[in-house]
Structure formats: C-alpha cells, structure tokens
C-alpha cells in the first residue's frame, strides 16, 4: 500500500464515546485533545477492537497531564518517539500533552495480542517495549509514514497493512479468554474470582493461568478495574448516591469503594466528581 492509497482511504472515523471509558475527567480531556476511533480491517477483527487517534494543539498553553484508568488491553502505539507496545498498565497511566501532535494506537482485544506476541502476555504488564521486537524494522517505516498523514482513517489503513502482513493463525483460546474478560467487566454481581471462575466453567487456577497467559492482568484486577471504570463514569455523569453505587458495584460499603478508588486515581470519588 502506498501513501497515496492510504490518503484515499474512506473516512471511517467515529466520535469516541464508550471507547473513552477510562479516560479520567473526560470533559477536561475533550478541551485539550480530540479522540476518534476507527474500526480495523475485517480480517483483524478477531484480534483488534479498534484503532484510536488522539490529536492535540496546546501551543501557547500549559502542558496537560491526561490520566487514563487502563483496560486489560495491549496497545501498539505510533508516536514521535517511535512505535511502541504498551502492556496492561495495572496502575494509572499518565500521558503529558504539550505543544502540538498526534498519536495513533491499535487496541488489541483482551487475549488478541497473544498470537502476535507468542509469549505470556503478563511479560508485557506495566512495560513499554519497542514494537520492533515483535514487528521487525518495518514498523518504524510504518510509524514514519503514519505520522506524516493527517487523516486518522488513512493512518489506520497503514497500521492495518502492517498487522495483516504478519497475521497469525486464529487462537480459539484467545476468543474464550476475551469472552471471560467481557463477562468480568459487564456483570457487576461478579465480585470474587471464585464467582467468575464458576460462571466461566473453569477452576480458579485455570482462570488465573489463562489471564496471565493471554490478558496480562489477574482476574481479581480485571474485576476490580471494571468496578472502578463504572464508578468513574458515574461520578462524571452527575450527582451520585455513593452508598447506593457502592452496593451496586458489590462493595461492602462506601468506605471500601472510596479506598479502592483513591488508591488508584489519587482522589476520593467525591472530589473527583467535583473536579469534573
């Protein structure tokens, strides 16, 4: 694919709505940058959720630290410092935006990066490594060509071409693990690893092994992180009955929710809600 081909790619970008879940203080974030998403090529759908593109122009303004409550996903990121692989960040991800720039990311499905990586995904947890380790020297040429473009859809088309050239065989186990992660994130009645294992029809030990191999985060972390995502989203949506929310999310009481939220975000949920 030539850069001319990429320039003519139909615009498939979409405003990021649900995809922004995890971006803390989303209204502030929207005032400092623009986030859009692009679906992957159909052949990549079993491995990739979507591409995301962030553009900012803060020239003449103070830098902005964007904080993200990460999901259990690996990302391939094309940026000025070079293409990089970001493993699951089990803490709080912070990216400083300053000047003007853009970044394109590929968000792999939970388990979807394992076939490309060929190793336990937990080896990438809390790490950033050069993408060249997996995709070879060609990834840096792709990085250069991507950042020379202006349209997110054209940028995503080049990322697709890179991945399609190295498309692995489908891994049925990765699909099963992705479904387990989806269950953990969507059912707030599941608050213990034993409950999730029972729902998925496997032992706790098997569940933990699969998550280490394919996800890069433990089942306990995935369950807890899903609750924190929901708490952050509800906190940003308007007045919250914190005791009721704590009960909805399976916490014993409001203080347990506050402790978990504060430990990761750095602010108690009531102060986070006030900041907007």
C-alpha positions in Angstrom: 0.0 0.0 0.0 1.4 3.4 -1.0 0.8 6.6 0.9 -1.4 7.7 -2.0 -3.5 4.6 -1.4 -3.8 5.5 2.3 -4.7 9.1 1.5 -7.7 7.8 -0.5 -9.0 5.6 2.2 -12.6 6.3 3.1 -13.0 8.1 6.4 -14.2 5.5 8.9 -13.6 7.6 12.0 -16.2 7.8 14.7 -16.5 10.0 17.7 -15.2 8.1 20.7 -18.0 7.6 23.3 -17.9 4.3 25.0 -14.3 4.0 23.9 -13.4 6.9 26.0 -14.4 5.0 29.1 -11.3 5.0 31.3 -10.2 8.5 30.3 -10.4 10.4 33.5 -12.1 13.8 33.6 -13.4 13.4 30.1 -14.7 16.9 29.8 -11.3 18.3 30.6 -9.7 15.9 28.2 -12.0 16.9 25.4 -11.0 20.5 25.9 -7.3 19.6 25.4 -7.4 16.9 22.7 -9.7 15.1 20.2 -10.2 11.4 20.4 -11.6 9.4 17.5 -11.8 5.7 16.7 -11.5 3.7 13.5 -12.6 0.0 13.1 -9.9 -2.4 12.0 -9.9 -4.3 8.7 -12.3 -7.2 8.9 -9.6 -9.8 8.9 -8.2 -8.2 12.1 -11.4 -8.1 14.0 -10.7 -11.3 15.9 -7.5 -9.6 17.3 -8.2 -5.9 17.4 -11.0 -3.9 19.0 -10.3 -0.6 17.2 -7.7 2.0 16.3 -7.7 5.2 18.3 -6.3 8.5 17.3 -5.6 11.5 19.6 -4.7 14.9 18.3 -3.9 18.0 20.4 -2.7 21.6 19.8 -1.6 23.2 23.1 0.8 25.7 21.6 0.9 28.7 23.8 -0.8 26.8 26.6 0.4 24.9 29.7 1.0 21.2 29.2 -1.9 18.9 30.2 -1.4 15.6 32.0 -4.1 13.2 30.7 -4.8 10.3 33.1 -6.3 7.0 32.0 -7.7 4.2 34.0 -6.4 1.4 31.8 -8.3 -1.5 30.5 -6.9 -5.1 30.2 -5.7 -4.5 26.7 -2.3 -4.3 24.9 -1.8 -1.3 22.6 0.5 -0.8 19.6 1.2 3.0 19.5 2.6 5.0 16.7 4.2 8.2 18.1 7.0 10.6 17.6 9.4 8.7 19.9 8.9 5.6 17.8 6.4 2.7 17.6 5.9 1.0 20.9 4.0 -1.8 22.6 2.2 -0.8 25.8 1.4 -3.7 28.1 -1.5 -3.6 30.5 -0.8 -0.8 32.9 -2.1 -2.0 36.3 -1.7 1.4 37.9 -2.7 4.8 36.5 -1.5 5.7 33.0 -0.5 9.4 32.6 0.5 11.0 29.3 1.7 14.6 29.2 0.4 16.5 26.2 2.3 19.6 25.2 2.8 21.6 22.0 1.0 20.0 19.1 1.0 16.4 18.0 -0.9 13.3 17.2 -0.8 9.6 18.2 -2.3 6.5 16.6 -2.9 3.4 18.7 -4.1 -0.1 18.0 -6.2 -1.5 20.8 -5.9 -5.3 20.8 -8.8 -7.3 22.3 -8.0 -9.0 25.6 -6.1 -12.0 24.5 -5.9 -10.7 21.0 -2.2 -9.8 21.2 -1.1 -13.2 22.4 -1.0 -14.8 18.8 1.3 -11.9 17.6 3.5 -12.0 20.7 3.9 -15.7 21.1 4.7 -15.5 24.8 2.7 -15.0 28.0 1.2 -11.5 27.9 2.0 -10.9 31.5 5.6 -10.5 30.4 4.5 -7.1 29.0 2.5 -6.0 32.0 3.4 -2.5 33.2 6.0 -2.2 30.5 6.6 -0.3 27.2 8.8 -2.0 24.7 9.9 -1.1 21.2 7.4 -2.5 18.7 10.4 -3.6 16.6 10.8 -6.6 19.0 7.6 -8.1 17.5 7.1 -6.5 14.1 10.6 -6.0 12.9 12.3 -3.0 11.5 9.4 -2.3 9.1 7.4 -1.0 12.0 9.5 2.2 12.2 9.0 2.9 8.5 5.3 2.5 9.1 5.5 4.8 12.1 7.1 7.5 9.9 4.5 7.2 7.2 1.6 7.2 9.7 2.7 10.3 11.4 3.2 12.1 8.1 -0.5 11.8 7.4 -3.4 13.9 8.7 -6.4 11.7 8.3 -6.9 9.1 11.1 -8.6 6.6 8.6 -5.6 6.8 6.3 -3.3 6.3 9.3 -5.3 3.3 10.4 -5.1 1.7 7.0 -1.3 1.7 7.2 -1.4 0.1 10.6 -3.8 -2.5 9.2 -1.4 -3.3 6.4 1.4 -3.8 8.9 -0.6 -6.2 11.0 -2.2 -8.1 8.0 1.3 -8.8 6.7 2.0 -10.7 10.0 -1.5 -12.1 10.6 -1.2 -15.1 12.9 -3.4 -18.1 12.9 -6.6 -17.7 15.0 -6.3 -18.9 18.6 -9.7 -20.3 19.8 -8.4 -20.0 23.4 -7.9 -16.2 22.9 -11.5 -15.9 21.9 -12.6 -17.8 25.0 -10.5 -15.6 27.2 -11.9 -12.4 25.6 -15.4 -13.7 26.5 -14.3 -14.2 30.1 -12.9 -10.7 30.3 -16.2 -9.4 28.8 -18.2 -11.3 31.5 -16.0 -9.9 34.2 -16.5 -6.3 33.0 -20.2 -6.4 32.3 -21.7 -8.3 35.3 -21.2 -6.3 38.5 -22.7 -9.1 40.5 -19.4 -10.9 40.0 -17.1 -9.5 42.7 -14.9 -12.5 43.5 -12.6 -14.6 41.4 -14.4 -17.8 42.5 -17.6 -16.4 41.1 -16.1 -15.6 37.8 -14.4 -19.0 37.5 -17.7 -20.7 38.3 -19.5 -18.5 35.6 -16.8 -19.4 33.1 -16.9 -23.1 33.9 -13.3 -23.4 34.9 -11.3 -23.7 38.1 -9.8 -20.6 39.8 -6.3 -21.9 39.0 -7.2 -22.3 35.3 -8.7 -18.9 35.2 -5.6 -17.3 36.7 -3.3 -19.2 34.3 -5.3 -18.1 31.3 -5.4 -14.5 32.3 -1.6 -14.5 32.9 -1.0 -16.1 29.5 -3.5 -14.1 27.4 -4.5 -10.9 29.3 -1.6 -9.7 31.3 -3.6 -9.0 34.4 -5.1 -11.2 37.1 -8.9 -12.0 37.2 -9.0 -10.1 40.5 -7.5 -7.0 38.9 -9.9 -7.2 35.9 -12.9 -7.4 38.3 -11.8 -4.5 40.4 -10.8 -2.4 37.4 -14.3 -2.9 35.9 -15.9 -1.6 39.1 -13.6 1.5 39.1 -14.4 2.2 35.5 -18.1 2.2 36.4 -17.5 4.4 39.4 -15.5 7.0 37.5 -18.1 7.1 34.7 -21.0 7.5 37.2 -19.0 10.2 39.1 -18.6 12.2 35.9 -22.3 11.9 34.9 -23.9 13.9 37.7 -25.0 13.6 41.3 -24.2 10.2 42.8 -25.6 8.3 45.8 -22.3 6.9 46.8 -23.7 4.4 49.2 -26.1 3.0 46.6 -23.3 2.9 44.0 -21.0 1.0 46.3 -23.8 -1.5 46.9 -24.4 -1.7 43.1 -20.8 -2.5 42.5 -20.6 -5.2 45.1 -18.6 -3.3 47.8 -19.3 -3.9 51.4 -19.9 -0.2 52.0 -19.0 3.2 50.7 -15.7 3.3 52.5 -14.4 0.3 50.6 -15.3 1.9 47.3 -13.6 5.1 48.4 -10.4 3.3 49.4 -10.1 1.4 46.2 -10.9 4.5 44.0 -8.5 6.8 45.9 -5.6 4.2 45.8 -5.7 4.2 42.0 -7.0 7.6 40.9 -5.3 9.6 43.6 -8.6 11.3 44.7 -11.6 10.1 46.6 -14.6 9.7 44.2 -16.4 12.7 45.7 -13.5 15.0 45.0 -13.1 13.5 41.5 -16.8 14.2 40.8 -16.3 17.8 41.9 -13.4 18.3 39.5 -15.4 17.3 36.5 
